[in-house]
Amino acid sequence: MFVSFFNNQFQNNSKLSFQGKDGSVKYLENSVVKSFHPEREQEFKTERDFLTLLTNAKFPNSPKFIKAEGNSITMEKIFGQNLLDFLPAATKEQILWVKEQILKTANNLAKLGVFHNDLNRANIIVVNDTKNAPCKVVFLDFADARKVKSIDTAQLADDMMYKKHLTPILDCFLSKAK
C-alpha cells in the first residue's frame, strides 16, 4: 500500500503525516499510525491480524503491532531504507546478503502460515544497524497477506514474484555494484 514508501521518505522526521486515497499515515517518534478509509476495512483487519500474529510469534522481520483503534493501527516505526533506495549504493556483498535474507524471511513467514502477497521493493526495508549480521530485512504492509497451510520454497519464490520481479532487479544492481 502506501506505508513503505512514506516510511522511507519520512523516517528521519518525527512528526509528519500523509493522506492518500487508501488512508493516512502519521509518523511519530518511534511509531507509525496507519489509518484505513472505511471502504478498506478488510485490508485493515488483515494487516491488524497478521501484525498481531507476527508480534506474538516474536517474528523479527516485521514491525511490531502496538494497538488498533477504530480503523487505525499503531505499529513500530522501522528505521532503514526501502530496497528501492538501498540498491543503487549497495555493494555486491550487500546485495547478495539481502537477496538471501529476503528468501529466508519469506520462508520463515511461510513456516508461520503467512504469505505476504505484496512483496516489492517498497515493502522491504533494509536495516543496517544489526548486531550479528551486515543488515536485516523487514517486510512491511501485510494488508494483502493471506494464511497458508504449507508452501514449498520453489512455489514461494514464484508466488511472491521473487524470481519474476525481485531477482531480475537485484541481479541488475548486482551487475553494476562495486
N, CA, C and O of each residue as an XYZ file, in Angstrom:
712
protein
N       0.852     -1.172      0.000
C       0.000      0.000      0.000
C       0.896      1.232      0.000
O       1.800      1.313     -0.831
N       0.689      2.176      0.879
C       1.391      3.452      0.838
C       2.381      3.629      1.968
O       3.171      4.573      1.934
N       2.373      2.764      2.966
C       3.188      2.985      4.157
C       4.675      2.895      3.876
O       5.439      3.749      4.326
N       5.097      1.883      3.144
C       6.531      1.650      2.984
C       7.232      2.815      2.305
O       8.307      3.224      2.743
N       6.644      3.359      1.245
C       7.263      4.477      0.548
C       7.434      5.659      1.485
O       8.509      6.254      1.554
N       6.382      5.996      2.200
C       6.447      7.162      3.063
C       7.251      6.890      4.325
O       7.829      7.818      4.891
N       7.305      5.648      4.780
C       8.171      5.312      5.907
C       9.608      5.653      5.548
O      10.335      6.231      6.357
N      10.016      5.299      4.343
C      11.378      5.575      3.915
C      11.603      7.068      3.714
O      12.654      7.585      4.094
N      10.655      7.759      3.135
C      10.810      9.180      2.855
C      10.857     10.020      4.130
O      11.581     11.014      4.196
N      10.092      9.625      5.133
C       9.959     10.449      6.323
C      10.634      9.874      7.557
O      10.425     10.379      8.660
N      11.440      8.829      7.399
C      11.962      8.142      8.567
C      12.784      9.041      9.489
O      12.840      8.791     10.693
N      13.408     10.057      8.962
C      14.220     10.923      9.808
C      13.443     12.101     10.381
O      13.979     12.878     11.170
N      12.203     12.229      9.991
C      11.351     13.293     10.516
C      10.364     12.671     11.486
O       9.715     11.680     11.153
N      10.240     13.227     12.665
C       9.471     12.534     13.698
C       7.973     12.803     13.682
O       7.218     11.990     14.217
N       7.508     13.889     13.102
C       6.075     14.172     13.201
C       5.501     14.637     11.870
O       5.052     15.776     11.741
N       5.519     13.747     10.884
C       4.950     14.052      9.584
C       3.774     13.127      9.329
O       3.636     12.087      9.972
N       2.936     13.513      8.395
C       1.821     12.646      8.049
C       1.563     12.726      6.554
O       2.029     13.634      5.866
N       0.799     11.738      6.068
C       0.440     11.668      4.666
C      -0.999     11.214      4.555
O      -1.417     10.288      5.250
N      -1.750     11.852      3.694
C      -3.146     11.478      3.433
C      -3.232     11.053      1.977
O      -2.814     11.795      1.088
N      -3.768      9.874      1.726
C      -3.900      9.380      0.356
C      -5.246      8.739      0.125
O      -6.117      8.770      0.995
N      -5.420      8.154     -1.055
C      -6.707      7.559     -1.416
C      -7.025      6.320     -0.590
O      -8.196      5.980     -0.426
N      -6.007      5.634     -0.064
C      -6.228      4.425      0.730
C      -6.403      4.704      2.214
O      -6.952      3.880      2.944
N      -5.939      5.856      2.656
C      -5.994      6.186      4.072
C      -4.917      7.198      4.396
O      -4.542      8.015      3.555
N      -4.422      7.140      5.624
C      -3.386      8.085      6.015
C      -2.323      7.391      6.859
O      -2.544      6.320      7.423
N      -1.179      8.030      6.924
C      -0.067      7.541      7.731
C       0.461      8.721      8.526
O       0.708      9.795      7.977
N       0.631      8.512      9.816
C       1.190      9.551     10.676
C       2.444      8.964     11.336
O       2.402      7.890     11.935
N       3.549      9.688     11.212
C       4.821      9.246     11.762
C       5.093      9.957     13.068
O       5.170     11.184     13.114
N       5.236      9.193     14.116
C       5.587      9.719     15.419
C       7.044      9.367     15.671
O       7.712      8.850     14.775
N       7.542      9.629     16.840
C       8.952      9.404     17.096
C       9.386      7.949     16.866
O      10.342      7.702     16.131
N       8.705      7.000     17.477
C       9.085      5.595     17.349
C       7.954      4.701     16.856
O       8.054      3.476     16.926
N       6.886      5.302     16.361
C       5.762      4.502     15.889
C       5.136      5.143     14.652
O       5.388      6.302     14.322
N       4.317      4.346     13.992
C       3.599      4.774     12.804
C       2.131      4.448     13.044
O       1.799      3.346     13.482
N       1.252      5.405     12.758
C      -0.188      5.169     12.841
C      -0.711      5.140     11.414
O      -0.673      6.141     10.698
N      -1.198      3.975     11.019
C      -1.730      3.774      9.672
C      -3.245      3.677      9.782
O      -3.772      2.767     10.423
N      -3.947      4.626      9.150
C      -5.411      4.643      9.181
C      -5.949      4.275      7.812
O      -5.425      4.711      6.787
N      -6.998      3.470      7.804
C      -7.607      2.997      6.571
C      -8.944      3.696      6.357
O      -9.674      3.946      7.316
N      -9.272      4.014      5.095
C     -10.608      4.516      4.778
C     -11.610      3.414      5.075
O     -11.271      2.235      4.978
N     -12.846      3.773      5.438
C     -13.856      2.765      5.786
C     -14.053      1.671      4.729
O     -14.312      0.519      5.077
N     -13.932      2.023      3.439
C     -14.111      1.009      2.402
C     -12.933      0.031      2.314
O     -12.996     -0.939      1.559
N     -11.882      0.269      3.061
C     -10.709     -0.611      3.102
C     -10.697     -1.436      4.401
O      -9.634     -1.806      4.899
N     -11.873     -1.712      4.932
C     -11.984     -2.415      6.215
C     -11.320     -3.785      6.186
O     -10.690     -4.178      7.168
N     -11.445     -4.521      5.086
C     -10.842     -5.851      5.018
C      -9.323     -5.770      5.089
O      -8.695     -6.572      5.779
N      -8.723     -4.807      4.382
C      -7.271     -4.636      4.441
C      -6.817     -4.272      5.856
O      -5.782     -4.744      6.328
N      -7.610     -3.419      6.530
C      -7.307     -3.062      7.918
C      -7.292     -4.311      8.803
O      -6.337     -4.537      9.546
N      -8.350     -5.118      8.722
C      -8.446     -6.321      9.549
C      -7.319     -7.301      9.238
O      -6.738     -7.898     10.144
N      -7.013     -7.462      7.947
C      -5.943     -8.377      7.543
C      -4.611     -7.922      8.121
O      -3.893     -8.720      8.723
N      -4.275     -6.655      7.945
C      -2.990     -6.164      8.453
C      -2.938     -6.247      9.979
O      -1.932     -6.674     10.546
N      -4.001     -5.846     10.632
C      -4.053     -5.921     12.101
C      -3.835     -7.354     12.582
O      -3.040     -7.597     13.489
N      -4.544     -8.297     11.970
C      -4.457     -9.690     12.404
C      -3.073    -10.290     12.162
O      -2.547    -11.010     13.010
N      -2.484     -9.989     10.993
C      -1.162    -10.558     10.713
C      -0.067     -9.893     11.541
O       0.853    -10.576     11.990
N      -0.141     -8.587     11.755
C       0.857     -7.934     12.611
C       0.753     -8.438     14.055
O       1.767     -8.609     14.732
N      -0.473     -8.673     14.519
C      -0.663     -9.239     15.862
C      -0.048    -10.626     15.949
O       0.668    -10.937     16.901
N      -0.330    -11.462     14.950
C       0.225    -12.823     14.915
C       1.753    -12.797     14.918
O       2.389    -13.521     15.684
N       2.337    -11.963     14.064
C       3.798    -11.904     13.948
C       4.444    -11.325     15.210
O       5.519    -11.769     15.615
N       3.801    -10.350     15.823
C       4.320     -9.791     17.070
C       4.273    -10.833     18.177
O       5.240    -10.991     18.922
N       3.158    -11.544     18.291
C       3.041    -12.594     19.313
C       4.032    -13.730     19.089
O       4.493    -14.357     20.043
N       4.362    -13.996     17.809
C       5.335    -15.044     17.484
C       6.775    -14.537     17.603
O       7.720    -15.290     17.372
N       6.939    -13.262     17.962
C       8.251    -12.618     18.070
C       9.045    -12.717     16.760
O      10.256    -12.936     16.760
N       8.325    -12.549     15.652
C       8.939    -12.578     14.325
C       9.782    -11.318     14.165
O       9.252    -10.211     14.265
N      11.098    -11.464     13.915
C      11.983    -10.298     13.927
C      11.981     -9.453     12.652
O      12.614     -8.398     12.616
N      11.286     -9.896     11.614
C      11.378     -9.226     10.323
C      10.081     -8.541      9.895
O       9.756     -8.494      8.709
N       9.350     -8.015     10.867
C       8.147     -7.225     10.594
C       8.016     -6.188     11.702
O       8.581     -6.354     12.784
N       7.268     -5.114     11.431
C       7.063     -4.139     12.510
C       6.241     -4.767     13.633
O       5.393     -5.624     13.383
N       6.489     -4.349     14.844
C       5.718     -4.846     15.993
C       4.378     -4.117     16.055
O       4.307     -2.897     15.911
N       3.330     -4.891     16.272
C       1.994     -4.342     16.459
C       1.933     -3.705     17.842
O       2.365     -4.311     18.823
N       1.403     -2.495     17.928
C       1.263     -1.821     19.219
C      -0.200     -1.802     19.650
O      -0.532     -2.247     20.748
N      -1.080     -1.282     18.778
C      -2.506     -1.279     19.126
C      -3.339     -0.978     17.886
O      -2.830     -0.500     16.873
N      -4.629     -1.272     17.994
C      -5.601     -0.909     16.962
C      -6.710     -0.120     17.626
O      -7.175     -0.467     18.712
N      -7.123      0.936     16.968
C      -8.211      1.776     17.464
C      -9.038      2.223     16.274
O      -8.508      2.826     15.340
N     -10.327      1.934     16.297
C     -11.170      2.293     15.154
C     -10.649      1.631     13.903
O     -10.553      0.405     13.841
N     -10.310      2.430     12.901
C      -9.755      1.893     11.659
C      -8.256      2.184     11.528
O      -7.729      2.267     10.418
N      -7.574      2.339     12.673
C      -6.148      2.675     12.678
C      -5.324      1.615     13.402
O      -5.761      1.008     14.380
N      -4.131      1.421     12.888
C      -3.168      0.505     13.503
C      -1.940      1.313     13.890
O      -1.411      2.075     13.081
N      -1.491      1.146     15.119
C      -0.229      1.743     15.552
C       0.784      0.616     15.594
O       0.560     -0.422     16.217
N       1.908      0.841     14.914
C       2.964     -0.172     14.840
C       4.322      0.485     15.038
O       4.472      1.705     14.973
N       5.288     -0.362     15.278
C       6.666      0.090     15.440
C       7.140      0.777     14.156
O       6.841      0.322     13.052
N       7.870      1.862     14.313
C       8.482      2.546     13.177
C       9.813      1.854     12.876
O      10.631      1.654     13.774
N      10.020      1.495     11.625
C      11.244      0.817     11.209
C      12.197      1.854     10.632
O      11.829      2.612      9.735
N      13.415      1.885     11.146
C      14.421      2.835     10.683
C      15.373      2.111      9.741
O      16.146      1.252     10.165
N      15.312      2.458      8.474
C      16.144      1.838      7.453
C      15.786      2.436      6.107
O      15.166      3.496      6.029
N      16.183      1.744      5.045
C      15.887      2.194      3.685
C      15.060      1.129      2.988
O      15.285     -0.065      3.185
N      14.089      1.563      2.163
C      13.419      0.541      1.379
C      14.396      0.053      0.312
O      15.375      0.723     -0.014
N      14.104     -1.122     -0.218
C      15.004     -1.752     -1.174
C      15.248     -0.869     -2.390
O      16.343     -0.872     -2.952
N      14.243     -0.122     -2.794
C      14.336      0.782     -3.929
C      15.471      1.795     -3.736
O      16.232      2.061     -4.667
N      15.582      2.347     -2.552
C      16.613      3.346     -2.267
C      17.937      2.730     -1.828
O      18.988      3.351     -1.981
N      17.895      1.523     -1.289
C      19.097      0.854     -0.809
C      19.985      0.368     -1.961
O      21.207      0.496     -1.899
N      19.378     -0.182     -2.995
C      20.136     -0.866     -4.049
C      21.156     -0.014     -4.802
O      22.261     -0.500     -5.041
N      20.855      1.223     -5.191
C      21.823      1.970     -6.006
C      23.206      2.142     -5.365
O      24.203      2.188     -6.086
N      23.291      2.236     -4.065
C      24.584      2.449     -3.399
C      25.150      1.171     -2.773
O      26.235      1.200     -2.192
N      24.435      0.061     -2.884
C      24.857     -1.178     -2.226
C      26.032     -1.841     -2.950
O      26.182     -1.731     -4.167
N      26.849     -2.525     -2.168
C      27.951     -3.306     -2.736
C      27.423     -4.676     -3.166
O      26.302     -5.053     -2.825
N      28.238     -5.411     -3.914
C      27.847     -6.760     -4.335
C      27.561     -7.642     -3.123
O      26.593     -8.402     -3.112
N      28.404     -7.536     -2.114
C      28.224     -8.346     -0.912
C      26.906     -8.021     -0.214
O      26.197     -8.921      0.235
N      26.586     -6.743     -0.126
C      25.325     -6.338      0.499
C      24.121     -6.847     -0.289
O      23.154     -7.337      0.293
N      24.183     -6.729     -1.610
C      23.073     -7.189     -2.450
C      22.883     -8.698     -2.317
O      21.755     -9.173     -2.185
N      23.973     -9.444     -2.351
C      23.877    -10.903     -2.204
C      23.298    -11.272     -0.839
O      22.469    -12.176     -0.733
N      23.736    -10.575      0.193
C      23.229    -10.838      1.544
C      21.726    -10.555      1.613
O      20.956    -11.370      2.120
N      21.322     -9.404      1.101
C      19.909     -9.012      1.135
C      19.065     -9.985      0.313
O      17.973    -10.367      0.735
N      19.558    -10.382     -0.842
C      18.844    -11.332     -1.699
C      18.557    -12.631     -0.933
O      17.448    -13.164     -0.980
N      19.572    -13.123     -0.233
C      19.409    -14.349      0.564
C      18.440    -14.121      1.733
O      17.622    -14.986      2.044
N      18.538    -12.966      2.367
C      17.687    -12.669      3.526
C      16.211    -12.528      3.141
O      15.335    -12.899      3.922
N      15.931    -12.003      1.963
C      14.542    -11.862      1.509
C      13.893    -13.237      1.413
O      12.788    -13.447      1.913
N      14.584    -14.168      0.771
C      14.019    -15.508      0.613
C      13.899    -16.215      1.964
O      12.903    -16.892      2.219
N      14.902    -16.064      2.831
C      14.837    -16.675      4.173
C      13.664    -16.112      4.976
O      12.943    -16.853      5.645
N      13.487    -14.801      4.902
C      12.405    -14.163      5.651
C      11.047    -14.630      5.137
O      10.154    -14.937      5.927
N      10.891    -14.683      3.821
C       9.627    -15.161      3.249
C       9.386    -16.621      3.624
O       8.251    -17.014      3.896
N      10.438    -17.417      3.639
C      10.324    -18.825      4.020
C       9.931    -18.951      5.495
O       9.098    -19.787      5.845
N      10.524    -18.127      6.355
C      10.166    -18.147      7.783
C       8.723    -17.691      8.007
O       8.042    -18.191      8.903
N       8.264    -16.749      7.197
C       6.855    -16.350      7.258
C       5.958    -17.535      6.909
O       4.962    -17.795      7.584
N       6.326    -18.245      5.849
C       5.526    -19.394      5.407
C       5.461    -20.467      6.490
O       4.437    -21.133      6.643
N       6.549    -20.638      7.241
C       6.545    -21.611      8.343
C       5.531    -21.222      9.413
O       5.011    -22.079     10.128
N       5.254    -19.926      9.517
C       4.233    -19.435     10.451
C       2.845    -19.438      9.820
O       1.861    -19.055     10.454
N       2.778    -19.878      8.553
C       1.492    -19.917      7.863
C       1.098    -18.597      7.237
O      -0.085    -18.362      6.992
N       2.066    -17.726      6.970
C       1.786    -16.396      6.430
C       2.437    -16.246      5.052
O       3.619    -16.539      4.871
N       1.654    -15.792      4.106
C       2.137    -15.473      2.769
C       1.930    -13.977      2.572
O       0.790    -13.515      2.606
N       2.990    -13.208      2.368
C       2.922    -11.745      2.306
C       2.019    -11.251      1.187
O       1.153    -10.408      1.421
N       2.205    -11.759     -0.018
C       1.335    -11.497     -1.166
C       1.489    -10.114     -1.792
O       0.754     -9.799     -2.728
N       2.403     -9.281     -1.322
C       2.649     -7.979     -1.958
C       4.100     -7.577     -1.736
O       4.391     -6.439     -1.368
N       4.994     -8.512     -1.960
C       6.403     -8.245     -1.729
C       6.979     -7.497     -2.919
O       7.018     -8.022     -4.032
N       7.418     -6.289     -2.685
C       8.033     -5.479     -3.733
C       9.108     -4.608     -3.103
O       9.297     -4.631     -1.887
N       9.805     -3.847     -3.921
C      10.943     -3.058     -3.413
C      10.551     -2.024     -2.376
O      11.375     -1.658     -1.538
N       9.327     -1.546     -2.408
C       8.900     -0.543     -1.432
C       8.497     -1.176     -0.104
O       8.516     -0.506      0.928
N       8.132     -2.463     -0.116
C       7.676     -3.139      1.106
C       8.776     -3.917      1.817
O       8.501     -4.659      2.760
N      10.004     -3.756      1.376
C      11.144     -4.405      2.028
C      12.075     -3.303      2.522
O      12.579     -2.500      1.737
N      12.291     -3.279      3.822
C      13.174     -2.285      4.424
C      14.477     -2.976      4.824
O      14.463     -4.056      5.415
N      15.588     -2.348      4.500
C      16.902     -2.857      4.879
C      17.380     -2.039      6.070
O      17.523     -0.819      5.995
N      17.622     -2.741      7.167
C      18.069     -2.113      8.406
C      19.544     -2.461      8.584
O      19.899     -3.634      8.700
N      20.391     -1.452      8.605
C      21.834     -1.687      8.678
C      22.377     -1.850     10.090
O      23.429     -2.462     10.273
N      21.697     -1.328     11.076
C      22.220     -1.350     12.449
C      21.891     -2.666     13.155
O      21.115     -2.668     14.110
N      22.452     -3.758     12.715
C      22.197     -5.026     13.383
C      23.471     -5.509     14.050
O      24.576     -5.162     13.632
N      23.308     -6.309     15.087
C      24.455     -6.717     15.892
C      25.307     -7.812     15.242
O      26.534     -7.718     15.238
N      24.670     -8.835     14.700
C      25.423    -10.002     14.247
C      25.369    -10.250     12.751
O      25.780    -11.318     12.298
N      24.883     -9.314     11.983
C      24.776     -9.507     10.541
C      25.015     -8.172      9.843
O      24.879     -7.114     10.457
N      25.371     -8.220      8.558
C      25.574     -6.963      7.828
C      24.324     -6.085      7.829
O      24.421     -4.863      7.946
N      23.174     -6.696      7.701
C      21.906     -5.968      7.731
C      20.788     -6.985      7.883
O      21.017     -8.192      7.809
N      19.594     -6.493      8.092
C      18.437     -7.382      8.148
C      17.342     -6.786      7.294
O      17.298     -5.575      7.079
N      16.455     -7.641      6.807
C      15.330     -7.146      6.034
C      14.069     -7.225      6.882
O      13.881     -8.151      7.671
N      13.223     -6.239      6.698
C      11.941     -6.179      7.397
C      10.867     -6.008      6.330
O      10.976     -5.141      5.464
N       9.834     -6.833      6.396
C       8.723     -6.736      5.462
C       7.647     -5.835      6.059
O       7.285     -5.973      7.227
N       7.146     -4.918      5.251
C       6.065     -4.024      5.654
C       4.801     -4.361      4.875
O       4.836     -5.120      3.906
N       3.707     -3.796      5.305
C       2.433     -3.804      4.591
C       1.864     -5.211      4.406
O       2.036     -5.833      3.358
N       1.195     -5.691      5.430
C       0.580     -7.017      5.418
C      -0.916     -6.962      5.097
O      -1.650     -7.901      5.404
N      -1.370     -5.867      4.480
C      -2.800     -5.699      4.175
C      -3.305     -6.696      3.140
O      -4.504     -6.973      3.096
N      -2.425     -7.241      2.308
C      -2.818     -8.228      1.301
C      -2.356     -9.638      1.654
O      -2.492    -10.555      0.844
N      -1.816     -9.817      2.847
C      -1.292    -11.123      3.243
C      -2.423    -12.149      3.323
O      -3.600    -11.801      3.421
N      -2.034    -13.410      3.278
C      -3.030    -14.468      3.441
C      -2.418    -15.627      4.209
O      -1.199    -15.780      4.277
N      -3.283    -16.425      4.777
C      -2.896    -17.591      5.560
C      -2.649    -18.753      4.603
O      -3.417    -18.955      3.662
N      -1.589    -19.512      4.834
C      -1.299    -20.708      4.037
C      -1.087    -21.887      4.968
O      -0.629    -21.728      6.100
N      -1.426    -23.073      4.478
C      -1.207    -24.281      5.276
C       0.208    -24.779      5.100
O       0.893    -25.066      6.082
N       0.652    -24.885      3.878
C       2.035    -25.254      3.603
C       2.384    -24.760      2.207
O       1.527    -24.676      1.327
N       3.618    -24.447      2.028
C       4.069    -23.928      0.745
C       5.540    -24.294      0.614
O       6.314    -24.083      1.549
N       5.935    -24.834     -0.524
C       7.351    -25.166     -0.678
C       8.116    -23.937     -1.156
O       7.526    -22.982     -1.662
N       9.426    -23.972     -0.992
C      10.263    -22.809     -1.275
C      10.204    -22.401     -2.745
O      10.195    -21.208     -3.047
N      10.164    -23.368     -3.664
C      10.096    -23.035     -5.085
C       8.794    -22.304     -5.399
O       8.802    -21.301     -6.114
N       7.685    -22.795     -4.873
C       6.392    -22.141     -5.094
C       6.401    -20.765     -4.439
O       5.898    -19.795     -5.006
N       6.973    -20.688     -3.251
C       7.054    -19.422     -2.530
C       7.806    -18.383     -3.364
O       7.356    -17.248     -3.515
N       8.953    -18.789     -3.899
C       9.757    -17.871     -4.699
C       8.999    -17.390     -5.925
O       9.065    -16.209     -6.264
N       8.285    -18.276     -6.590
C       7.500    -17.876     -7.756
C       6.326    -16.991     -7.352
O       6.103    -15.936     -7.946
N       5.579    -17.425     -6.338
C       4.373    -16.713     -5.941
C       4.663    -15.311     -5.432
O       3.873    -14.400     -5.679
N       5.731    -15.118     -4.753
C       5.998    -13.784     -4.218
C       6.712    -12.908     -5.239
O       7.182    -11.817     -4.918
N       6.787    -13.399     -6.474
C       7.417    -12.684     -7.570
C       8.909    -12.485     -7.333
O       9.530    -11.617     -7.947
N       9.482    -13.288     -6.443
C      10.913    -13.173     -6.196
C      11.684    -13.465     -7.481
O      12.580    -12.707     -7.854
N      11.343    -14.550     -8.153
C      12.044    -14.893     -9.392
C      11.620    -13.983    -10.546
O      12.443    -13.618    -11.386
N      10.348    -13.621    -10.586
C       9.835    -12.857    -11.723
C      10.087    -11.360    -11.607
O      10.212    -10.674    -12.621
N      10.161    -10.856    -10.402
C      10.247     -9.406    -10.217
C      11.510     -8.986     -9.461
O      12.325     -8.229     -9.988
N      11.672     -9.469     -8.243
C      12.793     -9.006     -7.422
C      14.144     -9.538     -7.885
O      15.119     -8.788     -7.907
N      14.224    -10.809     -8.253
C      15.514    -11.373     -8.666
C      16.113    -10.623     -9.857
O      17.292    -10.271     -9.800
N      15.365    -10.360    -10.932
C      15.969     -9.596    -12.037
C      16.447     -8.210    -11.620
O      17.489     -7.745    -12.083
N      15.692     -7.552    -10.752
C      16.100     -6.218    -10.283
C      17.380     -6.326     -9.459
O      18.325     -5.563     -9.663
N      17.404     -7.283     -8.524
C      18.598     -7.473     -7.698
C      19.794     -7.837     -8.565
O      20.891     -7.324     -8.346
N      19.598     -8.715     -9.546
C      20.689     -9.121    -10.438
C      21.201     -7.949    -11.275
O      22.399     -7.840    -11.534
N      20.298     -7.085    -11.691
C      20.710     -5.900    -12.459
C      21.606     -5.003    -11.599
O      22.661     -4.567    -12.061
N      21.206     -4.727    -10.369
C      22.034     -3.911     -9.485
C      23.331     -4.638     -9.121
O      24.375     -4.007     -8.954
N      23.261     -5.949     -9.002
C      24.440     -6.751     -8.681
C      25.492     -6.612     -9.787
O      26.685     -6.512     -9.502
N      25.054     -6.606    -11.032
C      26.000     -6.498    -12.163
C      26.672     -5.135    -12.198
O      27.765     -5.008    -12.748
N      26.044     -4.111    -11.622
C      26.600     -2.756    -11.641
C      27.333     -2.394    -10.344
O      28.013     -1.370    -10.279
N      27.193     -3.234     -9.315
C      27.746     -2.912     -7.991
C      29.262     -3.009     -7.978
O      29.878     -3.657     -8.823
N      29.840     -2.338     -6.984
C      31.292     -2.351     -6.793
C      31.720     -3.615     -6.094
O      32.910     -3.809     -5.844
